[in-house]
């Protein structure tokens, strides 16, 4: 039976964790800014059935975007845990 070769460049995986986390923070800022901007316009600068429909569509899209941000954050935690486990295991060898 062939054994799979296992390898991890922990510096690169740690960098990826930091990149994902940094991007999630930026996505969160964009999400908040855009949501605030839409909230400021709908019902004041734009009042119509089309505005209400736009707001409804925006809210659905923003929920999906928020879910994506949450999933990326979960993945960064998973990768961070995997990297930590890898480093601990390699120190025992």
PEQUI-V719795 format. One record per pair of residues at least 4 apart in sequence whose ideal C-beta (glycine too) atoms are under 8 Angstrom apart, sorted by the first residue. I is the first residue (numbers start at 0). J is the second residue. Records with the same first field share a line. If there is no record, write none. Layout:
# PEQUI-V719795
I: J  J
This chain:
# PEQUI-V719795
7: 12  81  82  85
8: 12
9: 13  82  85  86
10: 14
11: 15
12: 16  78  81  82  85
13: 17  79  82
14: 18
15: 19  78
16: 20  75  78  79  82
17: 21
18: 22
19: 23  71  72  74  75  78
20: 24  72  75
21: 25
22: 26  71
23: 27  68  71  72  75
24: 28
25: 29
26: 30  64  67  68  71
27: 31  68
28: 32
29: 33
30: 34  61  64  65  68
31: 35
32: 36
33: 37  61
34: 38  61
35: 39
36: 40
37: 41  54  57
39: 43  44
40: 44  45
41: 45  50  51  53  54
42: 46  50
45: 50  53
46: 50
47: 51
48: 52
49: 53
50: 54
51: 55
52: 56
53: 57
54: 58
55: 59
56: 60
57: 61
58: 62
59: 63
60: 64
61: 65
62: 66
63: 67
64: 68
65: 69
66: 70
67: 71
68: 72
69: 73
70: 74
71: 75
72: 76
73: 77
74: 78
75: 79
76: 80
77: 81
78: 82
79: 83
80: 84
81: 85
82: 86
83: 87
84: 88
85: 89
86: 90
87: 91
88: 92
